[in-house]
């Protein structure tokens, strides 16, 4: 059914005015920055972020930093307490900066109250938004559905951004949210990184909940971040057992671009229930630090790594020499497996040609 699809579009117009609403702690400010980044990248908008939360000074600072990181126009007034005046001035500033996407980050509360609703209504009347997006925390489960219903009754939301779909919250409430609140989910936040944000697809979410993964999203993510020719080159090197630490570093950095390990695992069939925590992320960061502390020559010929070189690398990456040795041992084993695979696949009349060592023997 098309009305449920995550491809539900925002208003197709420029300039586009979006007002973000939601409870305190739902991720409004972070989502404002992510949405600006997403629309700038995917739909070539020029965003401006307007800070309309006059109760939490840290929210203004946070939004300003997000705008700076994403290269967006920013407007905020730390002295003014009238949200309507801030909204109108923000519109003017955005217009002067030639922005064609204006996102208004509003204040939240721990729970819905009359003051919050009145403030949002006043701002809505003043800035006339094309979209009112409710930011809802998926971890709240059924409560998030109730929040959506109440906000929609008050200010007629046009869509929902569902956040925190990366942790224990598996999005079960999400699939009932459209029918109960009568507001479509348009986007979802799947992690803390700026690019862990995407259009919401109910069919893919259903697959995740059932533990079937989300292969389509995984492939799309890979296509966005991994260069096809580079991937083919890497595959050929592995086939020939000519894969070194320089190649390993490049592959690891490509995977990091796809998002957190947890979000990647969540998209893999059969891996949905497996949580990859901070410890695994730290291990990956430590491995990268060790390899980055090597010279290019050492990465390409790890057999050079002995004695003082090992100490230098350990000191440079903040680990012990035994950690460096453990990585080299693990990589050496991977290389032996590659060599064995290459031998098995080699034509019989080519048995006499030995594969070059390529610097993959470790002391």
Secondary structure, 3 states (H helix, E strand, C coil): CHHHCCCCCCCCCCCEEEEEECCCCCCHHHHHHHHHHHHHHHHCCCEEEEEECCCCHHHHHHHHHHHHHHCCEEECCCCCCCHHHHHHHHHHHHHHCCCCEEEEEECCCCCCCHHHHHHHHHHHHHHCCCEEEEEEEHHHCHHHHHHHHHHHHHHCCCEEEEECCCCCCCCCCHHHHHHHHCCCEEEEECCCCCCCEEECCHHHHHHHHCCCCCHHHHHHHHHHHCCHHHHHHHHHHHHCCCCCHHHHHHHHHHHHHCCCHHHHHHCCCCCCCCCCCHHHHHHHHHHHHHHHCCCHHHHHCHHHCCHHHHHHHHHHHCCCHHHHHHHHHHHHHHHHHHHHHHHHHCCHHHCCCCCCCCCCCCC
